Amino acid sequence: MLYLLILLLASSVLAKNYTERLIVGHFPAEFAFGVASSAYQVEGAWNADGKGKSIWDVFAHQPGHIKDGSTGDVSDDQYHKYKEDVQHLKWLGVTHYRLSIAWTRILPDGTINNINQKGIDHYNAVIDELFNNNIVPFVTLFHWDLPQGLQDYGGWENDTIIEHYKNYADLCFKSFGDRVTNWITFNEPFITSWMGHETGVNAPGIKNVDAEYRTAHNLIRSHVKAYRHYNQHYKTAQMGRVGITLDTEWKEPRTDSPADLAASNRGMVFRLGWFANPIVYGDYPKIMKDMLAERSRIQGHTGSRLPTFTAAEITENKGALDFMGINHYSTNFVQSTIKYAWGLRKLLNYIKTTYGNIDVYITENGATDCGTNEDQVRVDYVKRYLNAVLQAIQDGCPVKGYFVWSLLDSFEWSSGYTVKMGLFRVDFSRSDLPRYPKTSAYFYQSICKEKGFTQRILDFRAFAKDRDEFVYGQFPAGFMWGLATAAYQVEGAWNEDGKGPSIWDDFAHQSGRIANGDTGDVACDSYHKYKEDVQMLKHVGVTFYRFSIAWSRVLPDGTLASLNSKGIDYYNRLIDELLANNITPFVTLYHWDLPSALQKQGGWLNESIIDRYNDYAKLCFENFGDRVKLWLTFNEAYVISWLGHGNGIFAPGIKSPGTGVYQVAHNIIRSHVKAYHSYDTLFRSRFNGKVGITLDIEWKEPFTMSSADSYAAERALQFKLGWFANAIFGNGDYPSVMKQYVAAKSKSQHLLKSRLPEFTDDEKKMNAGSYDFLGINHYTTNLVSDVPNTDSTPSYERDQDIETTTDPCWEKTPVDWLRVNPWGIRKLLNYIKSRYGNPTVYITESGRPDIDGLDDQGRIRYYKSYTNELMKAINVDGCNVKGYTGWSLMDNLEWTSGYSLRFGVHYVNFTDPARPRTPRKSVDFLRNLFSNNGFYKQ
C-alpha cells in the first residue's frame, strides 16, 4: 500500500511541468555554498609517503583505458599544493569544501593492519587548513579509488569488503571526526557498480552483467554498516552526520502518455531508487525486484540476478542516512540527454515526494568544456541550475547546500584531461601547475557573497551576448578588398637584372636559418610570372593588390648612387599591369629586406639609415607616385625590431634584446616620420596619395578578470602597438607606461639612464600626426597575465612583466602562435578607435595557414568569421576601416618556416620549376565575399 501511494505521488511530479525561468532571491541563512573534488582526480602524489596503489592507479597505467593516455599520477598535485587551493576556496567565499580521502593513502593495502601515519597526517593538515580559513570540510570516504590490495581478493564482489570498509571508515571517524561533521560514505555507487563492473569503462574494468548487482548490494551493505557504526560509537561525541551521494539525471517523460510516465518512473527507480529505496525504506523497489526476477527467469537463471536482503538487513537498512547527496548534471528524455535546469527542480521535488523530508545536498553539479577562461557555458549552467535549486527550496524541498563540480580542472576519469570542469584553470603544461580563476569563478564568488541571486548576478556574463553571433549585411560602399604578398617571399630572381643582395638573401643562405634549407632565390618566381599573378587577382575580384618593393632591386647597395633602372622598370610593369586590370596598387616600401650593403654599415642601428631610407622612399614616390596612391612605409616594425634585432631569429639575426631592439625601433619611427613629411612636402600636391605604416598586433585579452591582468593586457598593447603607434598616432612620444617600466628596469639594472631612447621636443612635434592611415596586420589573440619578471637581464620582453598564452578552445592551426579567435579583431579595432581617435584603418594582413591541398575549409572559416567581426566593428561600432587584405595571394616563402607553411588562397607547387598556381576553395569564397561586399542569406 505504501509503495502504491509513493508511486502515485511520484507520478504527480513526473506529470508536472516546470518552465525554465530565473528568479531573484536569497538562500536560507545556513545554506552551504561549496565546491567539490576527489582524491584521485586532484591529489597526485600517487606513490608518495607510503601511499598504496588504488584500482585507478592500476587502471590508468594500463594502455587504452584513458582517452588521452594520461594518469592521475600528478594531476593537480593538491597533495603538495593544498594550502594554495584553500586560499582559492577562501577567495571564492565558499562555506564548504567537499573532498575525498584516498583509502590507500591511510591504509595502503586497504586493511587496518597497515596504517600509514603520513597519510593521516596529510588529511589532518588539510582539514586544519580548511578550519583555519573558516571553511567546513565535507568529506567523502569512497570516491571510486578502492585499494588494489582489496581488489585482488574480489573487491566489491567479495562480502569481506564490508568489514574492511567499516574498519577504514572507523579510522577516518576516529582520526578526523572531531572536526569533520559531514560524512559521505560513497560517491555515486551506481557508477562503481555499472561502469566499473558491467561496462568496464571505469576501474577496475570488469565487464560482467551479473557483477554490477552484487557490487551494488555490497556497497549498500557497507554504507549501512558504516552509518550504524558511526551512530553507535561516534555520533554522541562528535555530533556529525553521515549520508551517501547518489547520482541521477532527471528522467523526463517524452510525452504525458501513461506508458511514458511509467517508463520515466522506471528510469528513476532503476537509477536513484536502486540505492535510495534500501537506505530509506529498507529494500529494493518492488518494480525493480519484479522486473529483474522476470528477466532473470527468461534468461535461464534459477533466481533473480538482483540479490536479496535478509529481514535483519532490511531493518538495519531502513533510515540509514542523515542526508542524501545528489550529483546531478542533466535531464534525460529517454532517448537524449539535455541540459534542462528545471530537471533538477523536478528531481528535488520527486525526492521530497518519494523519500520524505530528507535533507538533500547537491554534492556535484557542473558543466564540461574545453577549458576556456571565458566560460560562459559554465556561468549559464551554474546560474540556471542553482537558481532551480532556489526555486525547489521555495517549493518546500529541504535542500541544504550546493557544490559546484569542480574547484579545479583535473583528471576526469576515462576522459583524462580532454575535458575541463573546474572553476579554476590549471596549466598542466607547466610543472608548477598554476591555477587561474575562470570567469565562472568570479560569478560563483558573487553568488557566495550575496548568498543568492540579485538582478546584477542574473545579468552577469563572461562576454557580450552577441559576441559570437554571425550577422548578415554589407560593408560600406567603396570598401576595398585585397590580397597581399611581399617581395622576398614571392619574387625570386634574387640576383637577376642588377638586383643587389638583401639581408634575407644573406640570412637564408646561412645554414640552419630556414626550415629545410629553403631560400627565396626562386620563391614563386613572381618576377617573371607577375602577369599571371595579376590575372589570379582579377579572378578573385580584388579591389587592390598589396605588394612590396625590394629596396635592393631598385638600389642594389641601398643608395641613390646604385640606381638600377631594370628594377624600376619591373615595378612600373607590375603597376601598369594592375591598373590595366582595374586593380589598385597598394605598395609597401619596406618589408624587411634591407640591402646588405647598408647592413654592413650598421643597418637600422645606425642613424644614417634614416636619410638612406628617405632617399629610397623619395625615389619610389617620384617614379611610381603618379599611379600609386596608397603607400606603406614599413611592414610590422615590431618584427624588424624584436625578431630581427632582439632575439635574432629573423634577418639580420642580431641578438640585442635589451638595447638594440629599442634603438632599431627608434630609427624606424624617425625614418617613417621623415619619409611621411617628404611625401607631404614634395609629392602630395602632385600625386594626392596617402602614406601610412603597418603595425602588427594581436588583440591582448586579460587572462582573468583580475585588475592586475587587465593592466597587464593594456601594458602588452602599449609595448607592442603603442611602441610605434603612440608616437605617430598619439602624442608624438612613447607610451607613458612603456617609459616608466623600461626606466624602472634600467635603474634596477644599475644603468645611468633608460634603455628606451628619447625623442627631442622637435621630434615629438614631427612624429605626432605623421600619417594618413594606419595599416594593421592582425592574425590572432593572446591572453595576457600580470607576471612580474625578476630576471635582471635587460630584455624588451622582460621589461613588460607579462606572460601570454592562448585559449585551448580556440581553433588550432598548423602553427602554435596562431589560434583562430574572430572576436579579437573587433575588440582591437574598437581599442584603436578609442585610443587613437578613430583613424582611417586598413587591415593590411589577415589569414591563417592550412592544408597542402585545395579544400582549405579552415581558411574559409577564418576569413568568414574574421570579416564578419570586421563588419560588426564598422557597421555597429563605427570603426573607420576602409579595407581588408587577406594574407596571402599564394603560398610563398614564410620566412624561417620556409615553404612548410601555406597561407595562400592559391596553391603553389614548389617542386615544379614552373611554379604552377592552383586556386583553392577559399578563392570561391572570397570571390563571393568581394563581389557581394558582405554576407547575404542564401
Buried (B, 14 or more C-beta within 10 A) or exposed (E): EEEEEBBEBBBEBBEEEBEEEBEEEEBEEEBBBBBBBBBBBBBBBBEBEBBBBBBBBBBBBEEEBBBEEBBBBBBBBBBBBBEBBBEBBBEBBBBBBBBBBBBBBBBBBBBBEBBBEEBBEBBEEBBBBBBEEEBBBBBBBBBBBBBBBBBEEBBBBBEEBBEBBBBBBBBBBEBBBEBBBBBBBBBBBBBBBBBBBBEBBBBBBBEEEBBBBBBBBBBBBBBBBBBBBBBEBBBEEBEBBBBBBBBBBBBBBBEEEEEBBBBBBBBBBBBBBBBBBBBBBBBBBBBBBEBBBEEBEEEEEEEBBBBEBEEEBBEBBBBBBBBBBBBBBBBBBBEEEEBBBBBBBBBBBBBBBBBEEBBBBBBBBBBBBEBBBBBBBBBBBBBBBBBBBBBBBEBEBBBBBBBBBBBBBBBBBBBBBBBBBBBBBBBBEEEEBBBBBBBBBBBBBBBBEBBBBBEEBEEBBBBEEEBEEEEEBEBEEEBBBBBBBBBBBBBBBBEBEBBBBBBBBBBBBEEEBBBEEBBBBBBBBBBBBBBBBBEBBBEBBBBBBBBBBBBBBBBBBBBEEBBBEEBBEBBBEBBEBBBEBEBBBBBBBBBBBBBBBBBEBEBBBBEEBBEBBBBBBBBBBBBBBEBBBBBBBBBBBBBBBBBBBBBBEBBBBBEBBBBBBBBBBBBBBBBBBBBBBBBEEBBBEEBEBBBBBBBBBBBBBBBBBBEBBBBBBBBBBBBBBBBBBBBBBBEBBBBEBBBEBBBEBBEEEEBEEBBBBEBEEEBBEBBBBBBBBBBBBBBBBBBBBBBEBEEEEBBBBBBBBBBBBBBBBBBEBBBEEBBBBBBBBBBBBBBBBEBBEBBBBBBBBBBBBBBEEEEBEBBBBBBBBBBBBBBBBBBEBEBBBBBBBBBBBBBBBBBBBBBBBBBBBBBBEBEEEEBEBBBBBBBEBBBEBBEEBBBEEE
